[in-house]
């Protein structure tokens, strides 16, 4: 049928989901950087927002956050969850969408995963396998 788009299988969603997610990410990062959320658990924390993933209908925004240094991640996420109604309202005010998306917060664990891989690469067994003159290397 002309005019109908095939569902995207791109990682992270369609271009529209990615674009709206980035706009919402900027809005939430700005709100957090200005200290607009008044919660004792958030005071003294710098929170980065590396990614926001939108549902296909754009009604749910999953906001990935990481406190600077990874300190008190659970407390920070709990504080953001407590203030999600305020944050949703602020996002609605700043982002021109038909519906203000519900927001949920998750820890961004990509940094932990990268560190885990780095540690694996530094293990003696992997270093031995990567050495150019290892007995296993082909001549």
DOSE-543234 format. One line per 8 residues: number of its first residue (from 1); for each residue x, z, y of C-alpha. Coordinates in nm, 3 decimals. Each point is the difference from the previous one (the first is absolute). Layout:
REM DOSE-543234
NUM> X:Z:Y ~ ...
REM end
This chain:
REM DOSE-543234
1> 0.000:0.000:0.000 ~ 0.145:-0.090:0.337 ~ 0.047:0.286:0.239 ~ 0.054:0.256:-0.276 ~ 0.345:0.146:-0.042 ~ 0.152:0.068:-0.336 ~ 0.077:0.369:-0.049 ~ 0.364:0.065:0.080
9> 0.226:0.144:-0.265 ~ 0.282:0.061:0.247 ~ 0.164:0.341:-0.032 ~ -0.147:0.227:0.266 ~ -0.307:-0.218:0.043 ~ -0.110:-0.292:0.212 ~ 0.153:-0.097:0.333 ~ -0.295:0.168:0.172
17> 0.052:0.326:-0.193 ~ 0.369:-0.004:0.084 ~ -0.064:-0.075:0.369 ~ -0.268:0.270:0.038 ~ 0.216:0.246:-0.195 ~ 0.287:-0.060:0.242 ~ -0.228:0.051:0.303 ~ -0.135:0.326:-0.148
25> 0.357:0.108:-0.083 ~ 0.105:-0.050:0.363 ~ -0.304:0.194:0.125 ~ 0.060:0.297:-0.231 ~ 0.375:0.004:0.070 ~ -0.075:0.004:0.373 ~ -0.256:0.282:-0.036 ~ 0.247:0.209:-0.202
33> 0.296:-0.071:0.228 ~ -0.195:0.114:0.307 ~ -0.088:0.330:-0.167 ~ -0.374:-0.064:0.036 ~ -0.080:0.180:-0.326 ~ -0.001:0.372:0.068 ~ 0.084:0.169:-0.328 ~ 0.264:0.273:-0.047
41> 0.121:-0.167:-0.324 ~ 0.082:-0.321:0.188 ~ 0.181:0.165:0.290 ~ 0.373:-0.032:-0.042 ~ -0.032:-0.298:-0.237 ~ 0.078:-0.358:0.084 ~ -0.218:-0.210:-0.228 ~ 0.076:-0.364:-0.074
49> -0.269:-0.242:-0.111 ~ 0.180:-0.273:-0.196 ~ -0.313:-0.169:-0.138 ~ -0.380:-0.013:0.011 ~ -0.184:-0.181:-0.278 ~ -0.353:-0.118:0.067 ~ -0.271:-0.046:-0.263 ~ -0.131:-0.358:-0.032
57> -0.314:0.090:0.202 ~ 0.219:0.170:0.268 ~ -0.205:0.320:-0.029 ~ 0.278:0.217:-0.148 ~ 0.349:0.042:0.138 ~ 0.259:0.167:-0.224 ~ 0.263:0.133:0.238 ~ 0.344:0.063:-0.148
65> 0.192:0.264:0.194 ~ 0.335:0.174:-0.023 ~ 0.110:0.299:0.206 ~ 0.351:-0.046:0.134 ~ 0.245:0.130:-0.257 ~ -0.278:0.025:-0.260 ~ -0.067:0.366:0.093 ~ -0.339:0.157:-0.071
73> -0.156:-0.329:-0.111 ~ -0.295:0.169:-0.172 ~ -0.074:0.220:0.302 ~ 0.016:-0.296:0.238 ~ -0.235:-0.209:-0.216 ~ -0.242:0.295:-0.028 ~ 0.003:0.036:0.381 ~ -0.065:-0.373:0.045
81> -0.287:0.018:-0.250 ~ -0.150:0.294:0.195 ~ 0.015:-0.211:0.315 ~ -0.111:-0.331:-0.150 ~ -0.332:-0.001:0.189 ~ 0.185:0.024:0.332 ~ 0.253:-0.264:-0.109 ~ -0.275:-0.237:-0.116
89> -0.170:0.033:0.338 ~ 0.325:-0.068:0.184 ~ 0.069:-0.305:-0.217 ~ -0.355:-0.125:0.068 ~ 0.061:0.037:0.374 ~ 0.331:-0.189:-0.009 ~ -0.067:-0.268:-0.262 ~ -0.278:-0.252:0.050
97> -0.166:-0.017:-0.343 ~ -0.365:-0.027:-0.097 ~ 0.029:0.328:-0.195 ~ 0.250:0.280:0.045 ~ 0.177:0.028:-0.333 ~ 0.002:0.325:-0.194 ~ 0.355:0.127:-0.016 ~ 0.182:0.174:-0.281
105> 0.359:0.117:0.002 ~ 0.263:-0.037:-0.269 ~ 0.369:0.087:-0.014 ~ 0.224:-0.303:0.023 ~ 0.222:0.043:-0.304 ~ 0.201:-0.321:0.039 ~ 0.293:0.198:0.142 ~ 0.003:0.227:-0.306
113> -0.012:-0.301:-0.231 ~ 0.289:-0.169:0.183 ~ 0.206:0.320:-0.028 ~ -0.076:0.024:-0.372 ~ 0.122:-0.358:-0.053 ~ 0.314:0.068:0.206 ~ 0.080:0.303:-0.218 ~ -0.048:-0.206:-0.315
121> 0.233:-0.268:0.131 ~ 0.269:0.264:0.066 ~ -0.008:0.145:-0.353 ~ 0.322:-0.046:-0.203 ~ -0.176:-0.206:-0.269 ~ -0.131:-0.253:0.252 ~ 0.332:-0.008:0.187 ~ 0.180:-0.070:-0.329
129> -0.243:-0.284:-0.079 ~ 0.047:-0.148:0.345 ~ 0.380:0.012:-0.010 ~ 0.145:-0.353:-0.011 ~ 0.244:0.078:-0.281 ~ -0.237:0.199:-0.221 ~ 0.036:-0.069:-0.377 ~ -0.362:-0.120:-0.011
137> 0.054:-0.273:0.260 ~ 0.021:-0.351:-0.136 ~ 0.327:-0.192:0.027
REM end
